[in-house]
């Protein structure tokens, strides 16, 4: 599950931290307190969506993006025949 600090969530949602804190105070946005004292409050992607924030889809991990690009390239190059180099 994707969790973010309030600052990270504000950047992702394209809003201000103040608006997120206002949503928290009014009960529109659910948060989780840090497990240790002094740890930042966090919010999940699902909680942001439930509160009505338009959230972009998470990016695939770099390994998945590389694999996808390799597969695309192999499909493009599949019909290409190399001429012998002399």
C-alpha positions as CSV (number, residue, x, y, z in Angstrom):
1,X,0.0,0.0,0.0
2,X,1.4,3.4,-0.9
3,X,1.8,5.7,2.0
4,X,2.9,9.4,1.9
5,X,3.7,12.2,4.3
6,X,1.3,15.2,4.1
7,X,3.8,17.1,2.0
8,X,4.3,14.2,-0.5
9,X,0.5,13.7,-0.7
10,X,-0.1,17.4,-1.4
11,X,2.5,17.3,-4.3
12,X,0.9,14.2,-5.7
13,X,-2.7,15.5,-5.4
14,X,-1.7,19.0,-6.7
15,X,-3.0,20.8,-3.7
16,X,-1.6,22.5,-0.6
17,X,-0.7,20.9,2.7
18,X,-3.1,23.4,4.3
19,X,-6.0,22.0,2.3
20,X,-5.1,18.4,3.3
21,X,-4.9,19.4,7.0
22,X,-8.3,21.0,6.6
23,X,-9.7,17.8,5.2
24,X,-8.1,15.9,8.1
25,X,-9.7,18.3,10.7
26,X,-13.1,17.9,9.1
27,X,-12.9,14.1,9.0
28,X,-12.8,13.9,5.1
29,X,-9.3,12.5,5.0
30,X,-8.2,9.6,7.1
31,X,-4.6,9.5,8.3
32,X,-2.3,7.2,10.3
33,X,0.0,8.5,13.0
34,X,3.6,7.4,13.0
35,X,4.4,4.3,15.0
36,X,7.2,6.1,17.0
37,X,7.1,9.5,18.7
38,X,8.0,12.3,16.4
39,X,7.3,10.3,13.3
40,X,5.3,12.0,10.6
41,X,1.6,11.5,10.0
42,X,0.9,9.5,6.8
43,X,-1.9,9.2,4.4
44,X,-2.6,6.4,1.8
45,X,-3.4,6.7,-1.9
46,X,-6.7,5.0,-1.1
47,X,-7.6,7.6,1.6
48,X,-6.7,10.5,-0.8
49,X,-9.0,9.0,-3.5
50,X,-11.8,8.4,-1.0
51,X,-11.5,12.1,0.0
52,X,-12.0,13.1,-3.6
53,X,-8.4,14.0,-4.5
54,X,-7.6,13.1,-8.1
55,X,-4.5,10.9,-7.8
56,X,-2.3,9.8,-10.7
57,X,-1.7,6.1,-11.1
58,X,1.6,5.0,-9.5
59,X,4.5,4.5,-11.8
60,X,5.6,0.9,-12.4
61,X,8.9,0.0,-10.8
62,X,12.0,0.7,-13.0
63,X,12.6,-3.0,-13.6
64,X,9.0,-3.4,-15.0
65,X,9.5,-0.3,-17.3
66,X,12.8,-1.7,-18.6
67,X,11.3,-5.1,-19.2
68,X,8.4,-3.5,-21.1
69,X,10.8,-1.4,-23.2
70,X,12.9,-4.5,-24.0
71,X,9.9,-6.4,-25.1
72,X,8.7,-3.5,-27.3
73,X,12.1,-3.3,-28.9
74,X,12.3,-7.0,-29.5
75,X,9.0,-6.9,-31.3
76,X,10.2,-4.0,-33.4
77,X,13.4,-5.7,-34.3
78,X,11.9,-9.1,-34.8
79,X,11.5,-8.8,-38.5
80,X,14.8,-7.0,-39.1
81,X,17.6,-9.1,-40.6
82,X,21.2,-8.1,-40.0
83,X,23.4,-8.2,-43.0
84,X,26.8,-9.7,-42.5
85,X,29.6,-7.2,-41.9
86,X,32.7,-7.7,-43.9
